Amino acid sequence: MNSILQLVKLAFKIDRYRLDNKMKLYYDALENGNIDEAEQHLLSHLNKHANDEVALCELAKIRKSNGDIDESIRLFKKAVKSHVSYDHSRFLLGELYLELNDYKSAETYFYSAFNINQTSATAYGLGRAYKGLGRLKESQKYLKKAIKLNKYNHDAYLSLISIYDESDNEKEAEKYRSLLEVIDI
């Protein structure tokens, strides 16, 4: 059974490699700072590979940078639907919802991403979403997970310290200040 899973993962990696090679013109244009050309290459790529979640996320980021938030959200959601085990599209959508102060939607997408791939960045995003919702215990839990997953996640320390300062829990705030000072050495 384990070898079947490994074969499936390998097949996915090979498929992803082929798609990434087909997006080379996009990456080259992006590297040269030509956003309009990069966008055209993405659109051409998506005409042939309409559900390529990486391309959809890249186009969503361009649309977001151009101020078209609704289109960006639509593209991120399409990427989420296109690949059920791709956590990055969920993470990026969670980040966008945080920027929009839509903490409930941010929580939904960060939680989904975290269930797929438990990263420090995703735990930190989930902690921020819970803080925005006023659910401080859950926020603390996920900020601590973010630190456990990456002890150098400065933002997680700072957010946790802020929560403890706001709740007048100086002992815990000082504990995390001390830990932050140690990693900064």
Buried (B, 14 or more C-beta within 10 A) or exposed (E): EEEEEEEEEEEEEEEBEEBBEBBEBBBEBBEEEEEEBBBBBBEBBBEEBEEBBBBBBBBBBBBBEEEBBEBBBBBBBBBBEBBEEBBBBBBBBBBBBBEEEBBEBBBBBBBBBBEBBBBBBBBBBBBBBBBBBEBBEBBBBBBBBBBEBBBEBEBBBBBBBBBBBEEEEEEBBEBBBEBBEEEEE
